[in-house]
Amino acid sequence: MFDGAFLSHAIFWLIGAISVCGVVSAFAAMFAMGRSGYRED
């Protein structure tokens, strides 16, 4: 059903998607921590 080329591409895209989500969430977390220092609640 699935050949080796398809599985390698699927694994590559899965790892890429996880990496992109990690980079975006890390940037958002650092941005939120940086912004919280300026607030005086």
Secondary structure, DSSP 8 states (H G I E B T S, - for coil): ---HHHHHHHHHHHHHHHHHHHHHHHHHHHHHHHHHTT---
